[in-house]
Amino acid sequence: MPHLTNKFACLADLPSMPALLTEALHYLNDKHNLAKLVDKIGQDPSMTVRILRIANSPFYGMSREIGSLREAIVLLGLNRIRDMLVSICFSKLLPAWHKDFDYRQFYHHSMAVAECSRQLAICSGLNPDLAFTSGLLHDIGRLVIVALFPDEFTRIQQENSLSLLETERRILGFDNLEIGGKAAHHWNFPLSIQEAIEQHKNPPRPDTGKSLGLLVYTADTLISKAKQADESTSEVDDTMHIARDTLNISAEQSARCTESGLQFANQIITLF
């Protein structure tokens, strides 16, 4: 175990971020230059094929088959192409295998939260592109722990504690939110995404302001609650009322965003 003052020195062992993902994140707020990124994608046949498979999935409901990357760009738009690219690169970011980690479930949840975050952002007036990427990467700290601390991860999984974060802090000296934010900083993710990763488990208070972290918290809670209906507690309902009020989102809108997130994940996970 690294010394407490140097507990994140392990991040130096992380693999480099795929170049395409680096550039996709760089172009988050520069839609004109994104065309250059798309040109690079076209030079990678395997990446092009994967994007076309996603573009032709039932989720997008195209009236005809999309046969080229250029067609996909025209019909879906640069923003959606970037979302697909980030999703594909993210799934290959930390490929380490661990017998106690359900990778399929992890990526399904990440993609559901990503799309839910995007839809919530559209409703609340926040940046939908940053919201999608933040939602996709919100649990990256869990993947980092699996990759860098496989034995400690097994111990964490074997604990019966109700609080995952407390168990992680007791065994590792930090939790997945903290190391996720540090990993995002190590990879030079935008600061707003780093903060959303670190804040996405913070329940809102009545004086909480609108933020990307609150948006991802809301999406994460909605998706988790939809998958585990038996865990609908009054405490969760109270915090969701506060979150919706702060984001200026109705219960009907949040339900539609949740359904859209789940549909997206159900369709896309089969294509990875």
Secondary structure, DSSP 4 states (H G I P E B T S, - for coil): ---GGGTTGGGGGSPPPPHHHHHHHHTTT-TTTHHHHHHHHTT-HHHHHHHHHHHTSTTT--SS---SHHHHHHHH-HHHHHHHHHHHHHHTT-----TT--HHHHHHHHHHHHHHHHHHHHHHTS-HHHHHHHHHHTTHHHHHHHHH-HHHHHHHHH---S-HHHHHHHHHSS-HHHHHHHHHHHTT--HHHHHHHHHTT----TTPPP-HHHHHHHHHHHHHHHH-GGG--HHHHHHHHHHHHHHT--HHHHHHHHHHHHHHHHHHGGG-
